[in-house]
Amino acid sequence: MGPIIAFGYGVVAYGVFFATFLYAIAFVGNLVPQGMDAPPVGPVGVSLLIDLALLGVFALQHSVMARPAFKRWWTRFVPQPVERSTYVLASSLALILLFWQWRPLGGMVWDIDAPAARTLMHVGFAFGWSLVLVTTFLINHFDLFGLRQVWLNLRRQPYTALPFKTPGPYRLVRHPLYVGWFFAFWATPTMTTTHLLFAVATTAYILVAIRFEERDLVRFHPEYAEYRSRVPMLIPGARRGTGDGRSASPAASGITR
């Protein structure tokens, strides 16, 4: 794949991602006709199985393709400069499939009436999505989504890995991006059964994925072990080993996105 074609491919993959990201906000926030909490269609049991399958497809794609062993195998067939762009494109397509085939379940868990409380929930929702986007720029948005790789390839410069750094909210928690996702998925004035399924499933996935991600981070950035020992995982100010994951001594065995 020539540098110009690779760059064009990376730009298209990024465009698909960004459009998918914007649609995800509208989907979760029910800002489109067929949002997450649209009227139920078909038997609840069948809809539940379809939704779980869609969530499973995304989780498997997102996790397996991110593992170093898979990347080593995969880049035997996919050119290295577009490896990240291809991962981003695959993730976007998995989400598009979820949006397209999602089956609302109906049901109501809570529905907040108080105007001030509803406004607070909407603020939390907006804060979550904003935090997700901002944190990607703090750690290099364009590298995370593959544009830096294809740009360097276009200029015929070798790719250099980014140094480990902890800007802004990364000094308070190790995973502010995931904190943003939690706000985005849980901050809603109307929690339906459908929304609860989505929020619980994605939260469980994130908590499991963090273990694998941190294991890789320690492998590639030895200084991450010390960082993990002093900065809580998700809750600012949380004491180590008290509701914020396992104790994170750098010498601990079984070191834990």
C-alpha positions in Angstrom: 0.0 0.0 0.0 1.5 3.3 -1.1 1.8 6.2 1.3 -0.8 8.3 -0.4 -3.4 5.4 -0.5 -2.5 4.6 3.2 -3.1 8.3 4.1 -6.4 8.4 2.3 -7.5 5.2 4.0 -6.5 6.6 7.4 -8.5 9.8 6.8 -11.6 7.8 5.7 -11.3 5.5 8.7 -11.1 8.5 11.0 -14.1 10.2 9.3 -16.1 7.0 9.8 -15.0 7.0 13.5 -15.9 10.6 14.1 -19.3 10.3 12.5 -19.9 7.2 14.6 -18.9 9.0 17.7 -21.3 11.8 17.1 -24.1 9.4 16.3 -23.3 7.4 19.5 -24.1 10.6 21.5 -27.4 11.0 19.7 -28.2 7.2 20.0 -27.5 6.9 23.8 -29.2 10.3 24.4 -32.2 9.4 22.3 -31.7 12.4 20.1 -32.5 10.3 17.0 -35.8 8.5 16.2 -34.3 5.0 16.6 -32.3 5.8 19.7 -31.5 3.4 22.5 -34.9 3.7 24.2 -37.1 3.6 21.1 -40.4 1.6 21.4 -39.8 -2.2 21.8 -40.0 -4.3 18.7 -40.6 -8.1 18.9 -40.5 -10.5 21.8 -38.4 -9.3 24.8 -36.5 -12.5 25.1 -35.4 -12.4 21.4 -34.5 -8.7 21.7 -32.4 -9.4 24.8 -30.4 -12.1 23.1 -29.8 -9.8 20.0 -28.7 -7.0 22.2 -26.3 -9.2 24.2 -24.9 -10.6 21.0 -24.3 -7.1 19.6 -22.5 -6.0 22.8 -20.5 -9.2 22.7 -19.4 -8.6 19.1 -18.1 -5.2 20.0 -16.4 -6.3 23.1 -14.6 -9.2 21.4 -13.5 -7.0 18.4 -12.4 -4.2 20.7 -10.4 -6.4 23.0 -8.9 -9.1 20.8 -7.7 -6.7 18.1 -6.1 -4.5 20.8 -3.9 -7.2 22.2 -0.2 -7.2 21.3 -0.2 -10.8 20.3 -3.0 -10.3 17.8 -1.3 -7.2 16.4 1.9 -9.1 15.8 0.0 -11.7 13.8 -2.3 -9.2 12.1 0.5 -7.0 10.8 1.8 -9.9 8.8 -1.2 -9.1 6.5 -2.1 -5.5 7.3 0.6 -2.8 6.6 1.9 -1.4 9.9 1.1 2.3 9.0 -2.6 1.5 8.7 -2.9 -1.1 11.5 -4.4 1.5 13.9 -6.7 2.9 11.3 -8.0 -0.5 10.5 -8.7 -1.2 14.2 -10.5 2.1 14.4 -12.6 1.3 11.3 -13.4 -2.2 12.6 -14.5 -0.7 16.0 -16.7 1.9 14.2 -18.3 -0.8 12.0 -19.1 -2.9 15.1 -20.8 0.1 16.7 -22.7 0.9 13.5 -24.0 -2.7 13.5 -25.1 -2.3 17.1 -26.9 1.0 16.3 -28.6 -0.6 13.3 -29.7 -3.8 14.9 -30.4 -2.7 18.5 -33.6 -4.0 19.9 -35.2 -1.8 22.7 -36.7 -3.8 25.6 -39.0 -1.2 27.1 -39.5 -1.1 30.9 -38.7 1.6 33.4 -36.1 1.6 36.2 -36.3 5.3 37.1 -37.8 8.5 35.7 -36.7 11.7 37.5 -39.4 14.4 37.6 -37.7 17.2 39.5 -36.4 19.7 36.9 -33.2 20.5 38.7 -32.3 16.8 39.0 -33.1 16.2 35.3 -30.9 19.1 34.4 -28.1 17.7 36.6 -28.4 14.4 34.8 -28.2 16.1 31.4 -25.2 18.0 32.5 -23.5 14.8 33.6 -24.3 13.2 30.2 -22.7 16.2 28.4 -19.7 16.2 30.8 -19.1 12.5 30.2 -19.0 12.8 26.4 -16.9 15.9 26.6 -14.4 14.2 29.0 -14.1 11.3 26.6 -13.2 13.6 23.7 -10.9 15.9 25.7 -8.9 13.1 27.2 -8.1 11.6 23.8 -6.5 15.0 22.8 -4.5 15.0 26.1 -2.9 11.7 25.2 -2.6 12.5 21.4 -6.0 12.1 19.7 -4.5 11.7 16.2 -2.1 8.8 17.3 -5.0 7.1 19.1 -7.1 7.1 16.0 -4.4 6.3 13.4 -3.9 9.7 11.7 -0.5 10.3 13.1 0.7 6.9 11.8 -0.4 7.5 8.2 0.8 11.1 8.3 4.3 10.0 9.3 4.2 7.3 6.6 3.1 9.8 4.0 6.2 11.9 4.9 8.3 8.8 4.9 9.2 9.2 8.5 9.5 6.2 10.9 6.8 5.9 13.5 7.9 6.7 17.0 6.0 5.5 20.1 4.6 8.2 22.3 6.3 8.7 25.7 4.4 7.9 28.9 2.8 11.1 30.4 0.0 12.0 32.8 -1.5 15.3 31.8 -4.4 17.0 33.5 -7.0 14.5 34.8 -4.6 11.6 34.5 -3.0 13.0 37.7 -6.3 12.4 39.5 -7.2 9.0 38.1 -5.5 6.5 35.7 -8.5 6.2 33.4 -10.3 9.5 33.0 -11.5 8.4 29.6 -13.4 5.5 31.1 -14.8 7.9 33.8 -16.2 9.9 30.9 -17.9 6.7 29.5 -19.5 6.0 32.9 -21.0 9.5 33.0 -22.1 9.2 29.4 -23.9 5.8 30.0 -25.3 6.3 33.5 -26.2 10.0 33.6 -29.8 9.9 32.3 -33.0 11.3 33.9 -34.9 8.3 32.4 -33.3 4.9 32.9 -35.2 2.2 31.0 -34.5 -1.5 31.2 -32.8 -1.2 27.8 -30.5 1.6 28.9 -29.7 -0.3 32.1 -28.7 -3.4 30.1 -26.4 -1.2 28.0 -24.9 0.6 31.0 -24.3 -2.5 33.0 -22.8 -4.5 30.1 -20.5 -1.7 29.0 -19.4 -1.0 32.6 -18.6 -4.7 33.2 -16.6 -4.7 29.9 -14.6 -1.6 30.9 -13.7 -3.0 34.3 -12.5 -6.2 32.8 -10.7 -4.5 29.9 -8.8 -2.2 32.3 -7.0 -5.3 33.7 -5.7 -6.3 30.3 -4.9 -2.8 29.3 -2.9 -2.1 32.4 -1.0 -5.3 32.0 0.1 -4.2 28.5 0.9 -0.6 29.8 3.3 -2.0 32.4 5.0 -4.1 29.8 5.6 -1.2 27.4 6.0 1.6 30.0 7.8 0.3 33.1 7.1 3.6 34.8 3.4 2.8 34.7 3.8 0.4 37.7 4.9 3.3 40.0 2.1 5.6 38.5 -0.4 2.9 39.2 0.8 2.5 42.8 0.0 6.1 43.7 -2.9 7.2 41.4 -6.4 5.6 41.8 -8.0 3.8 39.0 -11.3 5.6 38.6 -12.3 7.5 41.7 -10.2 10.6 42.6 -8.8 10.4 46.1 -9.7 6.7 46.5 -7.3 4.8 48.7 -5.5 2.0 47.1 -7.2 -1.4 47.6 -10.4 0.2 48.9 -13.1 0.0 46.3 -10.7 1.0 43.5 -9.4 -2.3 42.4 -6.6 -4.5 43.8 -3.6 -3.1 45.6 -1.2 -2.0 42.9 2.3 -2.5 44.4 4.8 -2.4 41.6 6.2 -5.7 42.8 2.9 -7.4 42.8 2.3 -10.3 40.6 -0.5 -10.3 38.1 -0.1 -6.7 37.3 -3.4 -5.2 36.1 -8.4 0.6 28.9 
